[in-house]
Amino acid sequence: MKNRLAVALALALGLTAPLFAADKAATAAPAAAKADMSHNPFAKPSTLPFQYPAFDKIKNEHFVPAMEAGMTEQRAEMDAIADAKDAPTFDNTIVAMEKSGQLLNRATTVFFNLSGANTNDDIEKIQAEMAPKLSAHQDAIALNAKLFARIQALYDKRDTLGLDAEGKRLIERYYTDFVRAGAKLNDADKTKLKEMNAELASLQTQFSQNLLKENNASAIVVDSKDELKGLSDAAIAGAAEAAKQRKLEGKYVIALQNTSGQPALAQLENRAVRERLQKASVNRASHGGDFDTRAIVAKVAKLRAERAALLGYENHAAYTLEDETAKTVKAVNDRLAQLAPPAVANAKKEAAELQAMIDKEKGGFQLAPWDWSFYAEKVRAEKYSFDQNQLRPYFELDNVLKNGVFFAANKLYGISFKERKDLPVYNPDVRVFDVTDANGKPLAIFLVDYYARDNKRGGAWMNEYVSQSGLFGTHPVVANHLNIPKPPKGEPTLLSFDEVNTAFHEFGHALHGMFSNVKYPRFSGTSVPRDFVEYPSQVNEMWATWPEVLKNYAKHYKTGEAIPQELVDKVLAAEKFNQGFATTEYLGAALLDQSWHQIKASQAPEAAGVLDFEAAALKKAGVDFAPVPPRYRSAYFSHIMGGYAAGYYAYIWSEVLDADSVEWFKENGGLQRKNGDHFRQTLLSRGGSEDAMQLFKDFRGRDPDVKPLLERRGLTAK
């Protein structure tokens, strides 16, 4: 949600991790914050290009006063709209609401974007303090009866107002947003809703903070280098450096990434270490202690079910899906049920191959989850005569970024990139690029934050610091974040094939933000349904292995030699390898998400029953295959504690559109400007200004076909 009205709610609900401000020395406690805005950098729009945030001036103590002043200011603006004597018009009501809350928007956008990248104890206190306040602020607006009456009056006569399509859709979206936020409830139920929203905001903030601490606490410590046999020299050096930072000289630390499976499992030869790593991962936040999240998960599930019932829905999933392209619980259940049986069947065939490899080597044990990645690499090497480690020397980070990600975007869309060092950054690892359009005009500013830190949340994501808007005349300032382990100083950053794909994927989101060309902030960039937003980013992954692009960036970091075509052929031939595993672990998480959100409040377990609920849900869905745990388990499933609640299915839903679109690009000549221009004009630039599926049809010329996805994932009948 990008408009000034709605942004506070999305941010209040703990959808991002905590913040660490640009100035590490600024440690004022939030309770001591004063309301003096005279020297606050958020008081006015930044004077830097494209209103780029003045990170060098932003300190911890600036956020609370700016957010509190911003809430006061927006409440006054909304009250003025609601209490106006004049009859409601599009300009004095809807456009006025779009223009409201600019101070609050500036402060919350920077706060919550940075909270995902750096944190400390003081900033966590700010987030915990402000989350329920921001939720209450949003409720005060969304549940304002007089304000809603003006919106409804315009909604009822929207066809007679002479508006263009975007203006008419803006009225419809405001009406829908307010109704879904509880505008039609009676006063007593509005009070209940406010209490629920405030509690959910606090719980979700607590979850994200607990999980970050638990991830750090659960990293495994290894005593000797011999136990790390199989890891690359760079990975071992990184583990030694991680131990050094924790004052564990002479030892090695393997940090946890946010998924169940950990990258090191594919290389570690020591089975006992693999087992320790896997168990540390899947037992996160569910084994007692200060950071256990099971009570939070149970309470959030119950509260969401209660809130859905209060709003007139059968369950939280029904509430969520109504506003997505899927529309109904049945549609999602049917799609997941269609995919699960062939995925698990494929996974079991793959497991048999892995067990055969174990037996061939006289391993003397049955395949376990901590064995899968390791033996999958052995089978891959036997089948295709290569392993993933052969690729890393050809995937040096700077080459991937400039000669891969940027090169493909230039060929497809005509845009160009120039790094600049003059703009302030919130961490020394962040890089900044000017983006210039094909016509030579400045288009956007792009931030790259690729390295992992122990105060940065896991995973990969895109965000916006400034959204494009014709109403405000603003240009996009967007950022991509990955979690690539940082090598010791002086060593190259060599990526895995998955990390290369992730870089292309997240840049697809960035393009969606950069190419936005709408009038109203509500529709800017990635302001589209959750089960549509992943689609353009998934399409952009195709260029990672496109021959012209791959040849340009996949060069040996020492010799400059291009990746051998023989190795490329093996990579492409192996694309469907291990897809049973990949699809099953994903579907396990997606089905688990739906199970949590398709229950009534009375069916929600207590904390002690969370893992039993999870096990029963996986069994009922037919994805309880022990060697393949779900990609996320409930206690560390941060997606569904935030913006993907009842929406984790979105990745596979979007991939239907993605796979079909990839076929279109191939049918029309691939990496050509005419194709990029068509994709940009019909879809990427439109944001949420039109129905999402209509945008797909405008691009593709028809409804989506599921067959390309089934073929891609090896799920077609044979």
KENU-994889 format. One record per residue: y, x, z of N, C-alpha, C in turn; residue in one letter. Coordinates in steps of 0.1 Angstrom, whole numbers, plus 5000, padded with zeros to 4 digits. Atoms other than C-alpha are relative to their C-alpha. Layout:
BEGIN
YXZYXZYXZA...
END
This chain:
BEGIN
498850095000500050005000501250095000M498949905002503250174988501449945004K498750064997506049924995500550025014N499449974987508449975024499549915011R500550104990507149665041498650035004L501449994997503449735039499550145005A500549874997503250105044499850025015V500249984985503650085082498649965005A501350054995500449885086498950104996L501049915005498350115064500050135008A499949884993499550415083499749985015L500250024986499350255117498549995004A501450034997495650175114499250125001L500849884998494650535118499250044988G500749975013493750585081500050154997L499949865003494650955083499850075013T500249914988494051245107501450035005A498749984993496751365131500850114993P499149915006499751575122500350135008L499449884994500851935129501350034992F498749995007504551975120500250144995A499849875006505952265100500450115010A499649904990507352435131499150005012D501049994989504552545154500650015014K499449984987506952625182500649875006A499450134995508252265184498949925007A501150074992506052115212500549905009T499550114991508251845227499149895001A500950114998506151575242500749874994A499450125006506651235224500849925010P499350094991507751065256501450055002A498749944997510751305258500949984988A499250015012511951215223501249925002A498850084999515551095221500349934987K499650095011517050845197501150064991A498949945007519651085184499650044986D500449975014519451085146501050084992M498949925007522551295138499550124993S500549885007520451605130498649984996H501350025004517251435121499850014985N500249995015515951535086499649884993P500450135006514651185080501249904999F498950095000518051025085500549964986A499650025014518851055048498950054991K501049955010516751115017500250154999P499949865002515951485012500950034988S499149965011518451664990499250104991T500849915008515651884976499649924987L500350065013514451814940498949885003P500950124999512751464937499849965014F500050044986513451414974498750065007Q501149924994510751674982500350025015Y499749994986510351685020500550145004P499449884994512351955039499150055011A501049964989509252095057500650105009F499549904991511252385070501049955011D499150064990513552145089499349905009K500850104992510951895101499350065012I500749954987509851945137499349885006K500750114993507551745159500949905006N499150094992510351595179500849914991E499250095009511951435148499249874997H500750125005509151185141500249875008F499950124992509250945170501449944999V498750065001513050895169500249944986P499850065013512950845131499249884998A500850125002510050595132500649895008M499450114992511650405161501349944994E498750055006515050395144499749934987A500450075012513250305111499549865002G500450134997511550015127501149905004M498850084997514749885142500849964988T499250025012516549925109499349894991E500750095008513849745090499949865005Q500050134993513549465115501349924997R498750065002517249405111500149954985A499950045014516949405073499249874997E500950125002514049155074500649885007M499450114993515848935099501249944992D498950045009518848925076499549924988A500650075011516648815047499549865005I500650124995514848555068501149905004A499050084995518048415083501149964990D498950025010520148405051500249854998A499650145003521948075045499749964985K500250035014521548105007498649974997D501450045004518547954990499350134995A500749885004515848214983500050024985P500149965014516048404950499150125000T500849885002513948684936500750125006F499249884996516748934943500350005015D499649994986517848824977498949995010N501250004991514348794991499050114996T501149905004511648984972500550144998I499449865002513749274959500650055012V499449954987515549294992498950055009A501149954991512249325010499450144994M500549875006511149604985501050115004E499049904997514349784994500150045015K499949984986513849755031499250125005S500849914993512550015055499950144994G500049875007513550335036499950115010Q500149904989514050535068498650015006L501350004995510750425082499050064990L500849955011509050495049500050164999N499949855001510350855048499350075012R500649934988509250935083498549985001A501450034999505850765083499250074988T500749935012504850905048499850145003T500249864996505451265059499150015012V500849984988503951215093498549984997F501450025002500651065082499450084989F500549905010500351285051499750135007N500249874994500751595072498949995011L501050014989498451455100498650034995S501349965006495551505076499850154998G500149865004496351865070500150105011A499949914989497352015103500349915013N499750084988497351895139500150095012T500149944987497851995175500149895011N500150114989497651815209501349925000D498850084999501351705209500149904989D500050095011501051555175499049895001I501050114998497951365184500549905010E499450104990499851215213501049914993K499150095008502551095188499249904993I500850105008499950935166499449895009Q500650104991498250765196501149915005A498950084995501650645209500549904989E499350085010502950515176499149914992M500950095008499850355160500249865004A499850144997500050035180501449954998P498650045002503850025178500249974985K499850035014503750045140499249884996L500750125003501049785139500749875005S499250114995503149555160501249974992A498850015009506149625138499649924987H500550065012504149525107499749855003Q500350144997502949205124501249925002D498750084998506449105134500649964987A499550045013507349105098499149904993I500950085007504248965083499849865006A500250134994504048685108501349925003L498750074998507748585106500049874991N500250135007507548215097501249984990A498950035009511048195082500050094987K500149915011510548495060498949964990L501150055009507248355047500449884993F499650125007508848025040500850034988A499249965012511248195016499150064989R501049945010508348384999499349884994I500850115005506348064996500849914990Q499150085009509347874981500150074986A500049935013509548144954498750004993L501350005006505848154949499749874993Y500350135006505647784943500749974987D499350035012508147794915500150134991K500049875006507348144902500050004984R500150015014506648024867501349954993D498750065005510147874863501250095003T498949914996512148174875500550104989L499549915012512448354841499750155003G500349864997510848674855499150064990L501049935008509048944836498750005007D501450004994505348994842499950085013A500049924988505949264868500749935012E499350074990508449054887499249885006G500950114995506148754888498950045008K501149944993503248964899500550045014R499549954987505449104927500149885010L500050124992506048754941498649965005I501350044997502348674939499350105010E500549904991501449004957500649985014R499450024987503948944985499449875007Y500650134994502548584990498650035005Y501449974997498948714990500050095012T500049904988499749005014500449935013D499650074987501448775039499049905004F501050094996498748515038498850075006V501149924995496048775043500450075013R499549954987498148915072500149905011A500050104990498048585089501249915001G498850075000501248415079499849855002A500350154999499548065079499449965013K500650034987498148095114501049925009L499150064990499447885143500550115009N499449904992501448065169499050065010D501049944990498548105194499150104993A500949905007496348265167500850124995D499249885003499248485156500050105012K500049924988499348615191498750085002T501349944999495648685191499950114989K500149905011495948865157500850125004L499249894996498649085170499350095010K500849924990496549195199498850074994E501149945007493549265177500550124991M499549905009495649465152500450135009N499649894992497149675180498850085006A501249944995493749745195499350084990E500749935011492249835162500850134996L499249885004495150075154499750115010A500249904990494550255187498650064999S501449965001490750265183499850094987L500249925012490950405147500750135001Q499449874997493350675158499150085009T500949934991491050765186498850064993Q501149965008488150785162500350124992F499749885009489851025138500350125008S499849894991490951245167498750055006Q501349954994487551255183499250074990N500949945010485851335150500550144996L499549875003488151625142499550105011L500449914989487351775177498550025000K501549995000483651695174499550094988E500449915011483451865140500250155004N499849864995484952185155499050045010N500949974989482752165186498650014995A501450005004479552115166499750114990S500349895008479852415144499050095006A501149934993476752625149500450155000I499749864998476952985162498650074997V501249925004474453235147500250145006V499949874993473753565166499950124990D500149885008472753795138500149974985S499950015014473353855101498749974993K501350025006469653855094499749854999D500350145000469553485103500749934988E499250075011472053415074499550054987L500549965013469853565047499949894990K499950105010470353385015501449964996G498650025003474053335019500650114993L499349905007476453524997500750095010S499249914991478253825011501349945004D498750074996481453625009499849905010A500350114990479953335028499750065014A500349934987478653575055501350055006I498749954995482053735057500949895006A499250124995483653395061499549955013G500650044987481253305089500450105011A499649914990482053625107501549995003A498650034997485753555103500249885008E499950124993485353205116499650035015A500449964986483553355147501150085007A499049924994486253605152501249925004K498950094996488853335152499749925013Q500450074988486853165180499850105011R500249904990486753495199498550025003K501449984999483053535192499650124992L500249875007483053895180498550034999E501449965003479754005164499149894997G500850125003478553655159500549934987K499750065013478753415129500149855003Y499950144998479953055128500049934987V500050085012479052795102500649875004I499350124997481552515103499449884993A500550125006480652155095501049944990L499350085009481851975065499749855003Q500150144995482251595068498849924996N501250085005479151485049498850045009T501249974993475651475064499450134996S500549875005474351755041501150105001G499049894999476052095045499750104989Q500249915012476552335016499150125003P500949884997474852635034498649975000A501550035000471552445035499350034987L500649975012471052524999499650154998A500249865001471052895005499250075012Q500649944988469852965041498550014999L501449995001466353105040499349985013E500550024987465853075077499949855003N500150144998464352735083500549955013R499550044986465152725120501549985000A498550015001468852785112500449884992V499750125008468752515085499849885009R500350124992467252275110501249985010E498950014991469952355136501249954993R498850055007472652305110500049854996L500150145004471351975097500149915012Q500050084988470751835132501449995006K498650004995474251945143500849904992A499250095009475651755113499749855003S500350144999473751425116500149945014V499950054986473951405154501450005005N498650004996477751445154500449875006R499350114994479651215177499149895005A501050104996476451035188499150055011S500949944990474951255216500750015013H499349994987477351185245501150104999G498949904999480251395256501349934997G498750065001483951345253500449954986D499650045014484051305215499049904994F500950105006481251045211500749884995D499250115006482450775188499249865000T500850125001479650515192500749875006R499350114993481650295216501149954991A498950035009484550305191499549924988I500650065011482350215162499649855003V500450144996480849915180501249915002A498950084997484149785192500849974988K499350025013485849825158499349894992V500750105008483049635141500149865006A499950134994483249355166501449944998K498650045002487049335164500349964986L499850035014487049335126499349864997R500750135002484549045126500849895007A499250104994486648855151501349974992E498850025007489748905131499849934987R500450075012488048795099499849855002A500350144996486848475116501449935003A498750064997490348415129500849964987L499350025013491748445093499249914991L500750105008489148205080498950054991G501049945009486548435065498750025008Y501349994994482848465072499850135007E500149874994483048835079501050094994N499049915004485149135074499950044985H500249975014483549225041500549894991A499550115008484348875027501650014999A498649994999487948925038500550124991Y499649885008488249275022499749984985T500450005014486349204990500849904992L499250105007488448894981501150064992E498849945006491349124972499650134992D500449895008489249384953499549944986E500550045013487949374917498649935002T501350064998484449284931500149855004A499750144996485848964947499149945011K500950074991482748854966499050105006T501149924994480148994990498849994991V501250015008477448864967500050104988K499949905011478749074938499750145004A500349864996478649394958498550015004V501449994996475249314974499150004988N500850005012473849234940500050144992D499949875006475149564925499250115007R500749904992473849774953498549985000L501450035000470549594954499350044986A500549965014470149664916499850155000Q500149855002470650034921499150065010L500849934989468750104954498650024996A501449975002465150064943499750114990P500349885008465250294913500550135005P499549884994467350544932499050065010A500949954990464850564961498750044993V501249965008461950574936500150144994A499749865005463550874919500050105011N499949914989464251034952498550045005A501449974995460551004962499350094990K500549915010459551164929500550145002K499449874997461951444936499450075012E500649954988460551484971498650054997A501349955003457051524957500150134993A499949875006458251804935500450115010E499649904990459951974964498850045009L501249984992456751934985499050094993Q500949915008454752094957500550145000A499449865000457152394957499750065014M500349954987456752424995498550045001I501449984999452952404992499650134991D500349895009452952654963500450135007K499649884992454752904986499350015013E500850004987452252825014500949995012K499150024989455052695036499449945012G500850054989452652495057500849895008G499250104993455152215066500349894990F499550115008456251875054501550004998Q498650005004459551835036500849925011L499150064990462351755061501450004994A498750015005466051675055500650144998P499449865001467052045062499350094990W500749935011464652155035500549964986D499850065013465851935007500950094991W499149935009468852134993499450144997S500549865002467052474997498949994990F501150015010463952364978500449944987Y499450055012465952164953500550114991A499549885008467552494943498950084994E501249935005464152654939499449934988K500550075011462952374917500950004988V499049985011466152384897499950134993R500149875006465752754892498750014991A501250005007462152704881500149914987E499950105011462952404858501050054989K498949975009466152534843500450155000Y499849854999466052914851501450045004S498749954993469252924871500149935013F499650074988470552844905501550005001D498650024999473952744916500850135003Q499349884997474853084929500450084988N499649935012474853214894501349964994Q498850055006477853004886501250055007L498949974993480153104914500950114995R499249895005481353434899500949964988P499250055012482653234869501149895004Y499250114996484552984890501050055011F498949954991487453174906501149905001E499150124997489952934922501250004990L498850015009493053034902499749974986D500450035014491253024869499649854999N500450145001489752684877501349915000V498850084999493152544887500950014987L499049985010495452694860499349994986K500650005013493052744831498949904998N500950115001490852454838500749865002G499450124997492452164856501349984992V498750015007495952224842499950014985F500249985014494752334808499549864994F500450135005492852004803501149905000A498950094999495851804814501050024989A499049975011498051984789499549964987N500650045013495651934760500049854999K500250155000495151564769501349925000L498850074998498651464779501350074997Y498949925004500951744769500950055011G499249964989502151814804499850155003I500149864996502852164817500450035014S499949974985502952334851500750145002F499449874996505152614866500150015015K499949984985504652744901501450045004E498749964994507652774923499850045014R500149944986508152964955501249965009K498750024992511552834966500049885009D500150124992510452504981499250025013L500749984987509352495018498749945000P501350064999505752425026499649995015V500450024986504052315058498950105005Y500949904996501452585057500050114989N499949895010501352925039499049994989P501050025011498252825019500449904989D499650105010500152545001500750064989V499349955012501252604966500749884994R499150115006503952404947500250024985V499849995014504252334910500949894995F499250105008506852164888499149964989D500750065011505251934863501049944990V499150045010507051884830499249924990T500750095009506251604806500050064986D500149965014505451644769501350014993A498750005006509051564760501050105006N499249894994510351854781500749955013G499350054989511651624809499150025013K500749994987510751684846499249875003P500850124997507851454856499749985014L500550014986506651534891500150145007A500349884993506151794918498749995006I501450004996502651884927499750105010F500449914990501352034959498550025000L501549975000497952214961499750065014V500449954986496352254996498550005000D501449995003492852374989499150055011Y500949934990491652575019499749925012Y500450074988489752445049500850075012A499549964987491352475084499449925011R500650084989490052375118500949895005D499250114996493052155122500449914988N499850085013492651985088498849914999K501250095000490451675084499150044988R501049975010487351715063500249924987G500050085013486751605027501150054990G499049985010489151594998500849874997A499250125002492051364990501350034993W498750005006495251294972501049925008M499050094994498451164987501350024993N498749995005502051104978501050015011E498949984991505151224996501249914995Y499050095006507451034972499349934988V500650075011506250754949501049974989S499150045011507650674915500449865001Q499550145000509850364913501350004991S498850025008512350244887501149945008G499050064991514050044914500850105008L499349894992514950354934500350124991F499749895008514950594905499350135005G500749894994512350814923498950054991T501149935008509951064907498950045010H501149974991506451144921500050145006P500349884993505851414947498649985005V501450034996502051424950499350135004V500849884995499451654967498549984999A501449994999495851744964499550085011N500549934989493751854993498550024999H501549984999490252014994499750085013L500449924988488352205021499150114996N500749885005487252525004500150115011I500049894990486252795029500950124995P499149895004488953065028499350145002K500749874999487453415021500950105008P499249894994488553725040501150054991P498849955008491853875029499650104990K500349915011491554044996498849974992G501250045007488353874986500449884991E499750115009488353624956499449875006P500550134996487853254962499149954989T500950045010484753164943499449865003L500450144997483852794940498649974996L501350065005480652604938500349904989S499850095011480152374909500549875005F499550134994480652074932501550015004D498549984996484052224944500849994987E499350015013485052264907500249854996V499950145003484251894901501049935009N499150074991486151794932501450034996T498649965004489251984920500449914988A499650095011489151784887500149865004F500050144995488351464905501449975007H498750034993491351484929501250014991E498850005009493651584901500149874991F499950135006492651264884500849905008G499250084991494151084914501550044998H498649955001497251304911500649954987A499550055013497651214874500449855001L499750144998497550844884501349985007H498750014994500450904907501150064992G499049945008502351134884500549924988M499750085012502150904854500549865002F499550134997503250594872501349974993S498750045007505950404853500249855002N499850144996506650084872501449995006V498750024994509749934886500049995015K500050034985508749824921499050095007Y500849914992507350054948498649945003P501250074997504649794956498950034990R501049985010502849884924499950144995F499949865004503450254922498750075000S501149905000500750504912498649945003G501450044996497450444930500049875008T500050134993498450104945499249904992S500950085007495449944929498849965010V501250034991492249784944499250125003P500749884995490150024964498850034991R501249975009487149974940500550024986D499449965013489450064911500650145001F499249884998491350364925499250124997V500849885003488450604921499650024986E500450005014487950524885500750114992Y499349905009490650734868499650155005P500349864995489751034891498650044996S501449975004486051004882500050044985Q499949975014486951004845500550144998V499449875002488951324849498950115003N501049914998485751494861499350054987E500849975013484351494825500550134994M499449885007486751774815499550135006W500549884993485152014840499050074991A501149945008482252064816500349984985T499650025014484051984783500050144994W500149865005483252294761501350074999P498749935002486852374752500750045013E499449974987487952354788499250105008V500949914992484952524804500150144994L499849875006485352814779501350075004K498749954997488952854790500150055014N499849974986488452874827498850075007Y501249944994484852984834499850144996A500149865004485253354832499750095013K500549924988483653624855501250065006H498849964992486153714882500250164999Y499949855000485354094878500350044985K500049955014484854134840500849924991T499250095009486753844825499149944989G501050055010483553764805499849855002E500250144999483153404796498649975004A501350044996480353214811499049994988I500950005012477253264788499649864996P500450135005476452964766498749965005Q501450034995472852984778500149945014E499950054986473952924814500749864999L499450135001476252644803499049894996V501050105005473352474784499149965012D500950034988471252504816500749905010K499350094991473952344837500149864995V499950135006474352054813498649935000L501350055000470652014810499549955014A500450034986470351994848500949895006A499150104994473051724852499349895007E500750114994470551454860499050045011K500949954990468551684883500549965014F499750034986468451564919500849875001N499250125000470151234910499449895009Q500650104991467651034930500550035014G499449964987468751224961501449965001F498550034999472451194953500349855000A499750155000472350824945499549945013T500550064988470150744975500850035012T499249974988472250925001501349934999E498850075002475350764986499849855003Y500250144997473850414986499649975014L500350024986472550465021501349985008G498750024993476150505033500749874995A499450125004477450225011499449875006A500750114994474849985023500249995015L499749994986475450095059501449945003L498750065000479150015054500049854999D500150155002478349665042499349945012Q500750064988475949605071500949995012S499050014989478649685096501049894998W498950095003481049455079499649864995H500550135004478849165070499449925012Q500550074988478049065106501149925006I499150074992479648815129500250085013K499649934987481248935162498850005009A501150014991478248815181498850094997S501149915005475949045161500350145002Q499649864999477849365168499350065013A500749944989475849595190501050075010P499349924990477049775222499850154995E500149865004477550155220498650055000A501449955000473950225230499249954989A500850065010472750015202500450044986G499449965013474750175173499050064991V500949935008472050405161498849914996L501150105003469350125163500549904989D499550095010471649895143500050074986F500049925012472050175117498650014994E501449985004468250235115499549874994A500550135004467549865111500749964986A499350035012470249825084499550084988A500649925011468850115063498749954996L501450045003465349985066500149864992K499950135007466349625056500550024985K499449985014468249765025499050084992A501049925008465149975015500450144997G499549865003466950315017499750085013V500349934988465350435050498950114996D500949895004463750745033500450125008F499649904989463651005061500550134994A499549875005464151325039501449994994P498750025006467351165025500949915010V499150084992469751055053501249954992P498850055007472850855043501050115000P498949905001475751065032500950015012R499350014987477550955063499249915009Y500550094990476150815095501149945007R498950094994478050555115501050085009S499249934990479350795142501050094994A499049925007481151015116500449954987Y499750065013481750775088501549975000F498550024999485550825087500549914989S499650095011485850645054500249855005H500050154996484950305070500849985013I499050024988487150365101501450004994M498750005006490050385077500049914988G499750085012490850255042498949954993G501250045008487350215029499149915008Y500950094993486049965055499649894991A500750105010483649735035500350044986A499649965014484849945005499450134995G500649875005482650255003499249984987Y500750035013480750084975500950034988Y499049995010483950144955499750124990A500349895009482750484942499049974989Y500950035010479750354924500549884991I499450115008481650034913500950064990W499049945010484350254898499350094990S500749915009481750484883499449924988E500450085011480550194861501250014989V498949995009484050194846500250144994L499949865004484150574845499050044989D501149965010480850624827500349934986A499750075013481850364801501250064993D498849945005485250524797499750144994S500449875005483650874792499449984986V500650035013481650714763501149984990E498950035009484950594748500750134996W499449875003486450944750499250074990F500949935009483451094733500049934986K500050075013483350824706501350024992E498749995007487050894698500550144999N499649865003487051274696500350085013G499849924988487351374733501450055004G498749944994490151614744501150004989L498950005010492951494721501149925006Q498850074995496451384728500049854997R499950145003496051054711499149925010K500950064990493250974736500749995013N499349994987495251094766501149905000G498950085000498250904755499649855001D500550134999496250584751499649965014H500550034986494650614786501350005009F498750004991498150694801500749874998R499150115003499950414783499449875005Q500750134997497350134789499649995014T500650014986496150224824500750095010L499549914990497450534842501449975004L498650024997501050444840500349875006S499750144997500650084850499949975015R500150034985499750124887499349875003G500550144996499149784903500849894994G499150105006501549604880499349894992S500850115007498749404863498650005006E501450014995495249294872499250124996D500749875003493049604874499049994989A501050015011490249474852500649974987M499350025013492749364826500550134995Q499649865005494049724825498850074994L501149945006490549844819499749944986F500250065013490149594791501050044990K499049955009493449704776499750144995D500449875005492150054775498750004992F501349995006488550004766499849904988R500150105010488949684745499049905002G501050104996486249494763499750015014R500449994986484549434796499150125002D500849884998482749724812498549984998P501550005002479049804804499450095011D500749934990476749924832499050114995V501049915005474350104809500350155000K499749864999476150434807499950065014P500249964986476150464845498550025003L501549994997472350394847499450124993L500649895008471650654820500550135007E499549884994473950914837499250045012R500749984987472150874870498550004999R501550005002468650864855499449875006G500650124993468150504868499549904990L500550095010467050354835498550005000T501550015000463450234831499550104990A500649905009461250494815498549964998K
END
